[in-house]
Amino acid sequence: MSAPVVIVGAGQAAAQAVTSLKAEGHAGDIIVIGDEPYLPYQRPPLSKAYLGDEMTEDRLELKAPKFYADAGADLRLATRVTRLLPAEKAVELADGSRLAYGALLIATGTRARALPVPGADLAGVFSIRSIDDVKHFRAAAVPGARLVIIGGGYIGLEVAAKARKLGLDVSVVEGQPRVLARVACTTISDFARTLHEGNGVTLLTGVGVARLIGTEQVTGVELADGRVLPADLVLSAVGAVPNAELAAEAGLALENGIRVDETTRTSAPDIYAAGDVASFPSNLYGRRVRLESVQNAIDQAKAAAKAITGGDVAYDPIPWFWSDQYDVKLQIAGLLDGFERTETEGDVAAGRFCVRYFAGDRLLAVCSVNDPKSHMLARKALAIPPPVPAPG
């Protein structure tokens, strides 16, 4: 009997890989290993509907238990992989046991980046990357509590919006000159500032954090300019890092995560990687890309399943993302880094518009605010390859 496909990680990519392996005709066993005690679940709602108590925990589940049983997938939850053993084609678990694999898919995702300031280990300091993170945060997020969010990116602003609806006093601290500075133009940043300030959020930009104050429990945030913000709880939203340590220790090639080719294969035979943890070559953008998105986790897992079952794969997606803040849905198609100019269409004041990002005449990305039609048109437009320049 052939060795199973082993999937390390039990998130969106893992659930999709099980679905796609069966769809591609895989008849062997599948083992999914995850270190959380939960069935594979959606993560975007953690900072959106689930945090705002608008979605129950069971609705986070991607598939019911019966699906995995019917697919022949053995879920090993609350189980930790401690080593990958490529030479032996096996993985080692925390209890010392080993599982042989015919093919291994690494789908370990990301974790919250550690807040690099003194006091980050105090009680009352949170990040949001898991169901348990939200449960702990919600227990402390009583109406009237003073919340300081460090980081003015999408996660920080999404949490700010939900925290205001929960009745918290919210301040956001961002070291860049504007919120969303790394991921949006000034038009989007200015719109976000107006939106959040209009909902009672205090935004402090262009200032860093020196330290968190407190003995055992956090009581304040000292800024680099000496100001102190009183805080009953602090949320760190300073980005994520790929969970690539197992791959690194096993000698797999890394490059901003686990390096894979267009077929999702790593540098080791019969080992694949998909989702937030993997960086892949993008012909569309002319560089390697690592995407933290549902779209990528699903589509790259499909590609991995096809490659594992012997199909032809050339993974080169059109990236897309979304963010929900109050009654605003921001949708992004493409990657805007390297843009030289923008064009805005619609009514910014009314909160329904889109911004197109260009390098020369080439469309790189489109940010749509409450404008789903422009988002879908952008995805179609970006899927058309740019014309090849004439020689000479």
ROVO-818377 format. One line per field, with one value per residue (C-alpha): residue number from 1; x, y, z; residue in one letter. Coordinates in nm, 4 decimals, decimal comma, padded with zeros to 6 digits, m for minus. Example, Ala and Ser with C-alpha at 12.3 -4.5 7.8 and 13.67 -1.06 7.14 Angstrom:
num 1 | 2
east 01,2300 | 01,3670
north m00,4500 | m00,1060
up 00,7800 | 00,7140
residuo a | s
//
This chain:
num 1 | 2 | 3 | 4 | 5 | 6 | 7 | 8 | 9 | 10 | 11 | 12 | 13 | 14 | 15 | 16 | 17 | 18 | 19 | 20 | 21 | 22 | 23 | 24 | 25 | 26 | 27 | 28 | 29 | 30 | 31 | 32 | 33 | 34 | 35 | 36 | 37 | 38 | 39 | 40 | 41 | 42 | 43 | 44 | 45 | 46 | 47 | 48 | 49 | 50 | 51 | 52 | 53 | 54 | 55 | 56 | 57 | 58 | 59 | 60 | 61 | 62 | 63 | 64 | 65 | 66 | 67 | 68 | 69 | 70 | 71 | 72 | 73 | 74 | 75 | 76 | 77 | 78 | 79 | 80 | 81 | 82 | 83 | 84 | 85 | 86 | 87 | 88 | 89 | 90 | 91 | 92 | 93 | 94 | 95 | 96 | 97 | 98 | 99 | 100 | 101 | 102 | 103 | 104 | 105 | 106 | 107 | 108 | 109 | 110 | 111 | 112 | 113 | 114 | 115 | 116 | 117 | 118 | 119 | 120 | 121 | 122 | 123 | 124 | 125 | 126 | 127 | 128 | 129 | 130 | 131 | 132 | 133 | 134 | 135 | 136 | 137 | 138 | 139 | 140 | 141 | 142 | 143 | 144 | 145 | 146 | 147 | 148 | 149 | 150 | 151 | 152 | 153 | 154 | 155 | 156 | 157 | 158 | 159 | 160 | 161 | 162 | 163 | 164 | 165 | 166 | 167 | 168 | 169 | 170 | 171 | 172 | 173 | 174 | 175 | 176 | 177 | 178 | 179 | 180 | 181 | 182 | 183 | 184 | 185 | 186 | 187 | 188 | 189 | 190 | 191 | 192 | 193 | 194 | 195 | 196 | 197 | 198 | 199 | 200 | 201 | 202 | 203 | 204 | 205 | 206 | 207 | 208 | 209 | 210 | 211 | 212 | 213 | 214 | 215 | 216 | 217 | 218 | 219 | 220 | 221 | 222 | 223 | 224 | 225 | 226 | 227 | 228 | 229 | 230 | 231 | 232 | 233 | 234 | 235 | 236 | 237 | 238 | 239 | 240 | 241 | 242 | 243 | 244 | 245 | 246 | 247 | 248 | 249 | 250 | 251 | 252 | 253 | 254 | 255 | 256 | 257 | 258 | 259 | 260 | 261 | 262 | 263 | 264 | 265 | 266 | 267 | 268 | 269 | 270 | 271 | 272 | 273 | 274 | 275 | 276 | 277 | 278 | 279 | 280 | 281 | 282 | 283 | 284 | 285 | 286 | 287 | 288 | 289 | 290 | 291 | 292 | 293 | 294 | 295 | 296 | 297 | 298 | 299 | 300 | 301 | 302 | 303 | 304 | 305 | 306 | 307 | 308 | 309 | 310 | 311 | 312 | 313 | 314 | 315 | 316 | 317 | 318 | 319 | 320 | 321 | 322 | 323 | 324 | 325 | 326 | 327 | 328 | 329 | 330 | 331 | 332 | 333 | 334 | 335 | 336 | 337 | 338 | 339 | 340 | 341 | 342 | 343 | 344 | 345 | 346 | 347 | 348 | 349 | 350 | 351 | 352 | 353 | 354 | 355 | 356 | 357 | 358 | 359 | 360 | 361 | 362 | 363 | 364 | 365 | 366 | 367 | 368 | 369 | 370 | 371 | 372 | 373 | 374 | 375 | 376 | 377 | 378 | 379 | 380 | 381 | 382 | 383 | 384 | 385 | 386 | 387 | 388 | 389 | 390 | 391 | 392
east 00,0000 | 00,1440 | 00,2416 | m00,0147 | m00,0136 | 00,0707 | m00,0373 | 00,1339 | m00,0959 | m00,4740 | m00,5988 | m00,7563 | m00,4893 | m00,5092 | m00,8869 | m00,8686 | m00,5890 | m00,8049 | m01,0917 | m00,8674 | m00,6739 | m00,9983 | m01,1170 | m00,7887 | m00,8460 | m00,6155 | m00,7294 | m00,4786 | m00,4807 | m00,4475 | m00,3265 | m00,3780 | m00,1772 | m00,2649 | m00,1443 | m00,4787 | m00,7701 | m01,0102 | m01,1215 | m00,9715 | m01,1393 | m01,1619 | m00,9193 | m01,0359 | m01,3476 | m01,1253 | m01,0628 | m01,4047 | m01,7371 | m01,6173 | m01,4445 | m01,7589 | m01,9728 | m02,1586 | m02,0446 | m02,0528 | m01,7535 | m01,9133 | m01,9626 | m01,5874 | m01,5391 | m01,4521 | m01,5912 | m01,7932 | m01,6240 | m01,8134 | m01,6403 | m01,2971 | m01,4184 | m01,5769 | m01,2592 | m01,0477 | m00,8626 | m00,7309 | m00,7307 | m00,4625 | m00,5622 | m00,3840 | m00,0788 | 00,2577 | 00,5163 | 00,8647 | 01,0795 | 01,0636 | 01,2855 | 01,3192 | 01,5817 | 01,3448 | 01,0282 | 00,8752 | 00,7659 | 00,8312 | 00,5629 | 00,5994 | 00,5457 | 00,8447 | 00,6430 | 00,7024 | 00,4700 | 00,5929 | 00,4679 | 00,4511 | 00,4104 | 00,4278 | 00,2437 | 00,3576 | 00,0719 | 00,1791 | 00,0719 | 00,1988 | 00,2089 | 00,1902 | 00,5174 | 00,6532 | 00,6232 | 00,9887 | 00,9550 | 01,0002 | 00,6818 | 00,5422 | 00,5108 | 00,2815 | m00,0668 | m00,3252 | m00,1144 | m00,2779 | m00,2456 | m00,5169 | m00,4207 | m00,6363 | m00,9740 | m00,8147 | m00,6567 | m01,0021 | m01,1542 | m00,8881 | m00,9177 | m01,2975 | m01,2847 | m01,0838 | m01,2683 | m01,5359 | m01,7235 | m01,5295 | m01,1908 | m00,9056 | m00,7529 | m00,4329 | m00,3688 | m00,0089 | m00,0120 | m00,2350 | m00,2576 | m00,5636 | m00,5755 | m00,5268 | m00,8019 | m01,0412 | m01,0007 | m01,0414 | m01,3757 | m01,5067 | m01,3698 | m01,5596 | m01,8795 | m01,8037 | m01,7862 | m01,4117 | m01,2126 | m00,9737 | m00,6432 | m00,4293 | m00,0546 | 00,1217 | 00,4902 | 00,4450 | 00,3182 | m00,0278 | m00,2368 | m00,2212 | 00,0990 | 00,2544 | m00,0502 | m00,2413 | m00,2055 | m00,2824 | m00,6389 | m00,7223 | m00,5247 | m00,7022 | m01,0397 | m00,9564 | m00,8483 | m01,1725 | m01,3747 | m01,2146 | m01,1968 | m01,5618 | m01,6329 | m01,4434 | m01,1027 | m00,7935 | m00,5237 | m00,1625 | 00,0655 | 00,4327 | 00,5288 | 00,6789 | 00,6336 | 00,9152 | 00,7764 | 00,4688 | 00,4202 | 00,3103 | 00,4344 | 00,2349 | m00,0594 | m00,0170 | m00,1314 | 00,0014 | 00,1926 | 00,4878 | 00,5461 | 00,8846 | 00,8147 | 00,7544 | 00,3748 | 00,1991 | m00,1345 | m00,3286 | m00,4222 | m00,6254 | m00,5343 | m00,2992 | m00,3286 | m00,0129 | m00,0905 | 00,2576 | 00,2398 | 00,3052 | 00,5985 | 00,5837 | 00,6025 | 00,8990 | 01,1168 | 01,0467 | 01,1410 | 01,4560 | 01,5702 | 01,5127 | 01,7355 | 01,4668 | 01,5391 | 01,3849 | 01,3171 | 01,0636 | 00,9048 | 00,9461 | 01,0719 | 00,8591 | 00,8522 | 00,5533 | 00,4386 | 00,4448 | 00,7414 | 01,0065 | 01,3777 | 01,3283 | 01,1790 | 00,8088 | 00,7690 | 00,5315 | 00,4219 | 00,1130 | m00,0571 | 00,0843 | 00,4087 | 00,5173 | 00,6850 | 00,6490 | 00,7734 | 00,5269 | 00,5635 | 00,2887 | 00,4992 | 00,8471 | 00,9572 | 00,8931 | 00,5726 | 00,4374 | 00,0683 | m00,1255 | m00,4768 | m00,7636 | m00,7486 | m00,3864 | m00,4348 | m00,7209 | m00,5716 | m00,2198 | m00,3567 | m00,5469 | m00,2236 | m00,0352 | m00,2989 | m00,2768 | 00,1030 | 00,0977 | m00,1343 | 00,0820 | m00,0941 | 00,0646 | 00,0792 | 00,1958 | 00,0763 | 00,0716 | m00,2412 | m00,3999 | m00,3829 | m00,6927 | m00,7825 | m01,0544 | m01,1033 | m01,4271 | m01,4337 | m01,7698 | m02,0027 | m01,7142 | m01,5804 | m01,2394 | m01,1393 | m00,7946 | m00,6981 | m00,3305 | m00,0156 | 00,0525 | 00,4216 | 00,6149 | 00,3220 | 00,4040 | 00,0627 | m00,3002 | m00,6401 | m00,9487 | m01,3014 | m01,6237 | m01,7300 | m01,4726 | m01,6873 | m01,9798 | m01,7564 | m01,8034 | m01,5018 | m01,1972 | m00,8309 | m00,6267 | m00,2495 | m00,0222 | 00,3450 | 00,3633 | 00,0570 | 00,0471 | m00,2290 | m00,0825 | m00,3705 | m00,7108 | m00,8472 | m01,2292 | m01,4310 | m01,7928 | m01,7630 | m01,7725 | m01,8219 | m01,4890 | m01,3216 | m01,4487 | m01,3568 | m01,0086 | m00,9548 | m01,0525 | m00,8291 | m00,5299 | m00,5699 | m00,4908 | m00,1110 | 00,0570 | 00,1605 | 00,5125 | 00,7210 | 00,8209 | 01,1905 | 01,4401
north 00,0000 | 00,3377 | 00,5931 | 00,8693 | 01,2320 | 01,4147 | 01,7760 | 01,9759 | 02,2603 | 02,2552 | 02,5817 | 02,7009 | 02,5505 | 02,2133 | 02,1914 | 02,2836 | 02,0351 | 01,7523 | 01,8593 | 01,8899 | 01,5689 | 01,3759 | 01,5748 | 01,4918 | 01,1213 | 01,0571 | 00,7259 | 00,6879 | 00,8023 | 01,1651 | 01,2748 | 01,6348 | 01,7492 | 02,0719 | 02,2103 | 02,3733 | 02,1679 | 02,3022 | 02,1738 | 02,3769 | 02,7170 | 03,0552 | 03,3153 | 03,6431 | 03,6631 | 03,6568 | 04,0309 | 04,0955 | 03,9194 | 03,6680 | 03,9376 | 04,1489 | 03,8597 | 03,8507 | 03,4970 | 03,1868 | 02,9589 | 02,6697 | 02,8933 | 02,9423 | 02,5743 | 02,5237 | 02,1698 | 01,9479 | 01,6446 | 01,4125 | 01,5683 | 01,4632 | 01,1146 | 01,0710 | 01,1961 | 00,9435 | 01,2201 | 01,1450 | 01,4681 | 01,4792 | 01,7947 | 01,9392 | 01,7607 | 01,9204 | 01,8248 | 01,8743 | 01,7654 | 01,7020 | 01,4162 | 01,4404 | 01,1653 | 00,9234 | 01,0666 | 01,1038 | 01,3626 | 01,3389 | 01,4329 | 01,5827 | 01,2417 | 01,1031 | 00,8954 | 00,9190 | 00,9186 | 00,8148 | 01,0068 | 00,9536 | 01,3275 | 01,6035 | 01,9350 | 02,2117 | 02,4529 | 02,6002 | 02,9585 | 03,2546 | 03,3828 | 03,7328 | 03,9226 | 03,9814 | 04,3381 | 04,4476 | 04,6761 | 04,6341 | 04,5284 | 04,3271 | 04,0245 | 04,1985 | 04,0673 | 04,2531 | 04,2546 | 04,0611 | 03,9625 | 03,8056 | 03,5028 | 03,2235 | 03,1430 | 03,1331 | 03,4748 | 03,6224 | 03,4487 | 03,5934 | 03,9391 | 03,9419 | 03,8476 | 04,1638 | 04,3891 | 04,5211 | 04,8401 | 05,1492 | 04,9735 | 05,1713 | 04,9835 | 05,0903 | 04,9196 | 04,9227 | 04,9072 | 05,0867 | 04,8192 | 04,6179 | 04,4001 | 04,6957 | 04,8970 | 04,6021 | 04,5411 | 04,9145 | 04,9113 | 04,6094 | 04,7382 | 05,0632 | 04,8673 | 04,6732 | 05,0042 | 05,0355 | 05,3595 | 05,2994 | 05,4570 | 05,3401 | 05,4095 | 05,3838 | 05,4576 | 05,5483 | 05,8963 | 05,7538 | 05,4438 | 05,1730 | 05,3381 | 05,0085 | 04,8821 | 05,1822 | 05,5278 | 05,8516 | 05,8591 | 05,5306 | 05,6268 | 05,9612 | 05,7935 | 05,5406 | 05,8180 | 06,0085 | 05,6893 | 05,5897 | 05,9347 | 05,9778 | 05,6655 | 05,7927 | 05,6299 | 05,8339 | 05,7907 | 05,8780 | 05,8464 | 05,9124 | 05,8077 | 05,4870 | 05,3007 | 05,3132 | 05,0664 | 04,9289 | 05,0361 | 04,8170 | 04,5715 | 04,2571 | 04,4117 | 04,6686 | 05,0153 | 05,2367 | 05,2796 | 05,5189 | 05,6678 | 05,7551 | 06,1248 | 06,0711 | 06,0820 | 05,8130 | 05,6636 | 05,5004 | 05,1442 | 04,8648 | 04,6391 | 04,6586 | 04,4865 | 04,4213 | 04,4383 | 04,4787 | 04,2069 | 03,8366 | 03,6040 | 03,2688 | 02,9541 | 02,8174 | 02,6922 | 02,3227 | 02,3642 | 02,5566 | 02,2937 | 02,0243 | 02,2086 | 02,3267 | 02,6428 | 02,9587 | 03,2978 | 03,5059 | 03,1814 | 02,8404 | 02,8718 | 02,6813 | 02,6695 | 02,7252 | 02,3696 | 02,4321 | 02,1969 | 02,2826 | 02,2108 | 01,8621 | 01,5688 | 01,5002 | 01,8025 | 02,0806 | 02,4027 | 02,6201 | 02,9204 | 03,2025 | 03,0169 | 02,9729 | 03,2157 | 03,1447 | 03,2943 | 03,5375 | 03,5991 | 03,8577 | 04,0740 | 03,9579 | 03,8558 | 03,6079 | 03,6666 | 03,5444 | 03,6160 | 03,6183 | 03,5717 | 03,3266 | 03,3357 | 03,2245 | 02,9551 | 02,8031 | 02,8321 | 02,7263 | 02,4264 | 02,3278 | 02,3552 | 02,1476 | 01,8742 | 01,8618 | 01,8433 | 01,5700 | 01,3607 | 01,4043 | 01,6893 | 01,9802 | 02,2991 | 02,6553 | 02,8632 | 03,2374 | 03,3944 | 03,7375 | 03,8310 | 03,9681 | 04,0589 | 04,2331 | 04,4261 | 04,5032 | 04,8183 | 04,9416 | 04,9444 | 04,9724 | 04,6850 | 04,7500 | 04,5063 | 04,4940 | 04,3216 | 04,2953 | 04,4193 | 04,7906 | 04,8002 | 04,9860 | 05,2030 | 05,5422 | 05,7061 | 05,6537 | 05,7295 | 05,7691 | 05,7071 | 05,7539 | 05,9559 | 05,9460 | 06,1603 | 05,9207 | 05,6205 | 05,4506 | 05,4706 | 05,2900 | 05,3766 | 05,2283 | 05,1944 | 05,2121 | 05,1693 | 05,3666 | 05,2510 | 04,9082 | 04,8448 | 04,6923 | 04,6942 | 04,8380 | 04,9262 | 04,9354 | 05,0890 | 04,9692 | 04,9144 | 04,5400 | 04,5931 | 04,7747 | 04,4980 | 04,2223 | 04,4245 | 04,4769 | 04,1051 | 04,0423 | 04,3218 | 04,2045 | 03,8534 | 03,9819 | 03,9596 | 04,2907 | 04,3237 | 04,2111 | 04,5096 | 04,4957 | 04,4127 | 04,6848
up 00,0000 | m00,1007 | 00,1622 | 00,2245 | 00,1275 | 00,4507 | 00,4904 | 00,7646 | 00,8634 | 00,8989 | 00,7521 | 00,4293 | 00,2036 | 00,3793 | 00,3479 | m00,0202 | m00,0817 | 00,0549 | m00,1733 | m00,4772 | m00,4196 | m00,4332 | m00,7357 | m00,9126 | m00,8533 | m00,5583 | m00,4128 | m00,1321 | 00,2282 | 00,3332 | 00,6763 | 00,7876 | 01,0902 | 01,2713 | 01,6027 | 01,6907 | 01,8301 | 01,5664 | 01,2282 | 00,9419 | 00,9579 | 00,7883 | 00,9210 | 00,7580 | 00,9812 | 01,2912 | 01,2562 | 01,1030 | 01,1691 | 01,4304 | 01,6338 | 01,6137 | 01,7440 | 01,4123 | 01,3267 | 01,5457 | 01,5805 | 01,3934 | 01,0884 | 01,0694 | 00,9823 | 00,6164 | 00,6042 | 00,8363 | 00,9974 | 00,7603 | 00,4610 | 00,5839 | 00,6727 | 00,3300 | 00,1636 | 00,3516 | 00,5323 | 00,8791 | 01,0819 | 01,3514 | 01,5413 | 01,8463 | 01,7080 | 01,6435 | 01,3836 | 01,5238 | 01,2278 | 00,8571 | 00,7451 | 00,3648 | 00,3389 | 00,5113 | 00,3521 | 00,6972 | 00,9515 | 01,3232 | 01,5760 | 01,9228 | 02,0831 | 01,8927 | 01,6477 | 01,2746 | 00,9749 | 00,6322 | 00,3311 | m00,0412 | m00,0885 | 00,1707 | 00,1472 | 00,3821 | 00,4518 | 00,7838 | 00,7118 | 00,9089 | 01,2653 | 01,4047 | 01,3914 | 01,7415 | 01,8651 | 01,9018 | 02,2038 | 02,5792 | 02,7555 | 02,4647 | 02,6948 | 02,9453 | 03,0117 | 02,8085 | 02,4902 | 02,2078 | 01,8464 | 01,6342 | 01,4268 | 01,5707 | 01,7267 | 02,0707 | 02,0137 | 01,9474 | 02,2500 | 02,4787 | 02,3227 | 02,3445 | 02,7126 | 02,7811 | 02,5347 | 02,7670 | 02,6711 | 02,7734 | 02,7768 | 02,6245 | 02,3306 | 02,1590 | 01,8261 | 01,7054 | 01,3278 | 01,0796 | 00,8120 | 00,7152 | 01,0280 | 01,2611 | 01,0949 | 01,0759 | 01,4477 | 01,5154 | 01,3351 | 01,5273 | 01,8580 | 01,8161 | 01,7582 | 02,0770 | 02,2648 | 02,3161 | 02,3187 | 02,0264 | 01,9261 | 01,6338 | 01,6238 | 01,2868 | 01,2341 | 00,8673 | 00,7732 | 00,6922 | 00,7536 | 00,4855 | 00,3625 | 00,2496 | 00,0640 | m00,0756 | m00,2253 | m00,0445 | m00,1805 | m00,0060 | 00,3054 | 00,3355 | 00,2865 | 00,5614 | 00,7988 | 00,7442 | 00,7864 | 01,1154 | 01,2677 | 01,1787 | 01,3853 | 01,6882 | 01,6377 | 01,7258 | 01,4596 | 01,5365 | 01,2341 | 01,1756 | 01,5271 | 01,6607 | 01,9869 | 02,2437 | 02,4980 | 02,6662 | 03,0275 | 03,3166 | 03,5754 | 03,5055 | 03,3162 | 03,0409 | 03,1458 | 02,8691 | 02,5452 | 02,5412 | 02,1978 | 02,0508 | 02,1055 | 02,4789 | 02,4800 | 02,6796 | 02,5745 | 02,8608 | 02,7657 | 02,9205 | 02,6305 | 02,3331 | 01,9982 | 01,7998 | 01,4267 | 01,2810 | 01,0188 | 00,9921 | 00,9292 | 00,7470 | 00,9578 | 00,7645 | 01,0508 | 00,9902 | 00,6259 | 00,7139 | 00,9636 | 00,6994 | 00,4525 | 00,2109 | 00,0148 | 00,1569 | 00,0022 | 00,1921 | 00,3062 | 00,1497 | m00,2067 | m00,4567 | m00,8344 | m01,0610 | m00,9844 | m00,6031 | m00,5629 | m00,3047 | m00,3392 | m00,1862 | m00,3783 | m00,3178 | m00,0893 | m00,1897 | m00,0210 | m00,0582 | 00,0971 | 00,3067 | 00,3775 | 00,0140 | m00,2263 | m00,5967 | m00,9238 | m01,0795 | m01,4515 | m01,4177 | m01,1831 | m01,2828 | m00,9348 | m00,6570 | m00,4623 | m00,1300 | m00,0816 | 00,2438 | 00,1109 | 00,0919 | m00,2871 | m00,2901 | m00,0268 | m00,2269 | m00,5734 | m00,4794 | m00,2895 | m00,6037 | m00,8000 | m00,5433 | m00,5515 | m00,9282 | m00,9181 | m00,6517 | m00,8688 | m01,1783 | m01,3550 | m01,5402 | m01,3326 | m01,3999 | m01,1055 | m01,1789 | m01,0261 | m01,0332 | m00,6623 | m00,4944 | m00,1386 | 00,0592 | 00,3829 | 00,5710 | 00,7854 | 00,9205 | 00,6174 | 00,3721 | 00,1631 | 00,0140 | m00,2613 | m00,4172 | m00,7398 | m00,8300 | m00,6571 | m00,6577 | m00,5655 | m00,8324 | m00,9417 | m01,0914 | m01,1153 | m01,0219 | m01,1689 | m00,9491 | m01,0741 | m00,8770 | m00,5747 | m00,2942 | m00,0634 | m00,1054 | m00,0404 | m00,3780 | m00,6064 | m00,7398 | m00,7804 | m01,0643 | m01,0299 | m01,3338 | m01,4210 | m01,7431 | m01,9354 | m01,7726 | m01,5201 | m01,2030 | m00,9554 | m00,8716 | m00,5275 | m00,5211 | m00,2381 | m00,2252 | m00,5985 | m00,6751 | m01,0480 | m01,0860 | m00,8858 | m01,1162 | m01,4257 | m01,2793 | m01,2293 | m01,5910 | m01,7184 | m01,5164 | m01,6549 | m02,0050 | m02,0586 | m02,1436 | m02,5066 | m02,5920 | m02,7135 | m03,0796 | m03,1340 | m03,2078
residuo m | s | a | p | v | v | i | v | g | a | g | q | a | a | a | q | a | v | t | s | l | k | a | e | g | h | a | g | d | i | i | v | i | g | d | e | p | y | l | p | y | q | r | p | p | l | s | k | a | y | l | g | d | e | m | t | e | d | r | l | e | l | k | a | p | k | f | y | a | d | a | g | a | d | l | r | l | a | t | r | v | t | r | l | l | p | a | e | k | a | v | e | l | a | d | g | s | r | l | a | y | g | a | l | l | i | a | t | g | t | r | a | r | a | l | p | v | p | g | a | d | l | a | g | v | f | s | i | r | s | i | d | d | v | k | h | f | r | a | a | a | v | p | g | a | r | l | v | i | i | g | g | g | y | i | g | l | e | v | a | a | k | a | r | k | l | g | l | d | v | s | v | v | e | g | q | p | r | v | l | a | r | v | a | c | t | t | i | s | d | f | a | r | t | l | h | e | g | n | g | v | t | l | l | t | g | v | g | v | a | r | l | i | g | t | e | q | v | t | g | v | e | l | a | d | g | r | v | l | p | a | d | l | v | l | s | a | v | g | a | v | p | n | a | e | l | a | a | e | a | g | l | a | l | e | n | g | i | r | v | d | e | t | t | r | t | s | a | p | d | i | y | a | a | g | d | v | a | s | f | p | s | n | l | y | g | r | r | v | r | l | e | s | v | q | n | a | i | d | q | a | k | a | a | a | k | a | i | t | g | g | d | v | a | y | d | p | i | p | w | f | w | s | d | q | y | d | v | k | l | q | i | a | g | l | l | d | g | f | e | r | t | e | t | e | g | d | v | a | a | g | r | f | c | v | r | y | f | a | g | d | r | l | l | a | v | c | s | v | n | d | p | k | s | h | m | l | a | r | k | a | l | a | i | p | p | p | v | p | a | p | g
//
